[in-house]
Structure formats: structure tokens, C-alpha cells
């Protein structure tokens, strides 16, 4: 995990008064989402760790807060023109529901590869969905063209004071629910949620440390802060599509630069582990982006002073992506083990190997028996076996036992030095 520390400047576009006004607008529209204590992380960190469960918000994420605030403040003339937005999912649903509640016509541009559940949910809230482009940036270009052609009002996903104010209401709730909080961790893409929470928290409790968490494959903020202004990434690659934003906004940059204390950057394996942890230990369905604060805690639990609040910002995950991430998370936590074991080419040798694997407590997922290969000596065969394991120590026991039995064992899919390689 990489971090960026700074001494923040003093001015921000959105303050406590704007956030409190947004809260009045949102009364009866959004939920005050619960906080849930994580016993496992509390033990690891050495002090209380709480999850702020925005994955349980209406539409499955915090986005409805900013979207409704923005739409509710449109003039009658602007409402009559309708609104347009671009999103891979969470902002799309927030805008669609807000427009439905306010009686405003809405069109949402989404990437062609957007998850089907998110597309259908957006349509279910009454918005027209236009699919096109490979990324949110390309979808945004379509939304901008639509706005110019029709006069519809573009609802930006983060770069507007009203949106920041709406998202900042999460910060008001955090201080009410965990009044002794010392650190708040927030998944960060464009910076609307982070900047809003920071404004709400810092105005009332300046000593609270507010930390943005980014995916390593889409970490635009550290370079932008170092440069003193928004810097666009040359490319992005991460499973955390909800925070895959290639350039901070102009408004959010000033907000975050003024108020946020620190950034942490987490890798793909950490995100997978965090999602799996949230499912297994907290019973929370969280999308990869929403699990980023958990990833930061798992990566470096001693860095963040407790009590800690980790904002689970969304739970809208494609089931296919969820399956893939769970598998990656299990591999990253040594719950899967892939081996190539060389055995003698004689009757019963394969059965003997698999029997021994079973005696060692592993569950066989897949077996491939290769008898013909230019790299395998005569009289021997390679057996590729995938196993379900109980963790790193179990993996080491398996590899050591098979090697002690005289087999040549190669562990595949793990880096050099991984504990699963054994002695």
C-alpha cells in the first residue's frame, strides 16, 4: 500500500452549511444507513473499527444523495428540459431514481459493457438507457453531445458543489453514529464522496483524519496532488470500476486538496481479499470499489488510529464479477492451491497421489493427467491438480508432504517467495 501525506490548504468550495442544507432536502428520500462494528478488524487494528454501510442505501450506493440534491435544486425551466448522465452503474441508478421521484425526464449513457443488473436497475427506475463506448469517459462524450443537442442538463457524477454537498451528508451521520471516530477511510474515484465527508467531518472535528483510498490501477489523485492540479491518467485497469476515474474534477480537486489528510493506494489482490472478508466476516455484499477502505485496513492495520470508520460505499456488483473476485480473493488468501506433481507412470500411481492429497485434508477441484510431453522423462507423468485449502499453513504442509514423499512439486500461479512454495 502506497500513501500520500500532505498539509492541507485552507479553502474548499463546499462547507458544512451546504451539507446541512442538503440533508434537509434529502429528508424522507435517503436512508440513514447503519454502522456495523467489525470484531475481526477491531482485533487486528487494536481498537474499534466500524463499517458505514452505504451499500444498504437506496439504489445500493451513496450516489442517490448527490444526485437528488443536484436535481432538486434545478429550476423549473431546467427540469422541463430533462437531465442526462453518464455512468457505469451507481450514478446511473441514483440519477434515475432522483428523476423519477421529482418527475424529471432522464437519459443515461452507459458503456456497452456495463453490468446487466445495473443497466436493468437504471431502466427500472424509469430512465432511458443508451449503451455505447467502452468506458465511462466515452459514455460521457455521448452524454455531452446529447446535452448540447437537446438542451438536457448534464448531471455530473461528482464535479458539482450540489453533488459534493449531498454526498457529504454521509459525514454528518458518521459523527452522530460514532462520535469518537479518529479516522475515516473513504473509497475515492472522482472525489465527490471524499470531499463531502471531509467537509462535514473537519468542520466539526478538525482532528479526525480523513483518508482517501484508491485502486492502484486507477490512482489519479496522488499524481494530481503532487502536480497541484488535476492530471489525467494514461490508462486504467482495475476490478474496482466504481472508483475508476481517470482525472479528478476541477471542483472536487479544490475540495479534496483543502480538506483531506492522506491517500492510500491498494492493489487488486487486496481488493479481492477485502471483498471476500466483507462477505465472510461481516456478512456484507460490497462491490470491489466499496471494499477499498477494508483493503487498506487489511494491508496496513497499524497505520490508522482507531476508532476507525470504513465507508462501504456501494454494493452493486455484477454476479459474474463477484464470482471472479471471490475466486481471486480465495487464491490471494491461500484458499486455493495449484500444483504440478511428477509421479511414476505406472498403474495406481495417480490414485495413490489423490488418496494422499485427501488424507492431508484438501479438496480436489480439478485434475489434469499429462502422459505425453517433450519435457517429461520417459516413465514419469505430470499431474496438474487444483485444490481447495484452509490457508497458508495448510498449503505449506501439502507441498512439504508431497516433496518428502519423493515427488517433484511445482506450485503454479504464485510469486517467488510465496509461503505456499514451501521449503
Helices and strands as residue ranges (DSSP letters): E 2-5, H 16-26, E 35-37, H 39-45, E 49-53, G 54-56, G 58-60, H 63-72, H 76-81, E 83-86, H 90-102, E 106-110, H 116-124, E 128-131, H 136-150, E 153-154, H 161-177, E 183-187, H 192-204, E 209-215, G 216-218, H 221-227, G 241-243, H 250-259, E 262-266, H 268-282, H 292-299, E 308-312, H 319-332, E 336-344, H 349-359, E 363-370, E 380-388, H 392-404, E 408-412, G 419-421
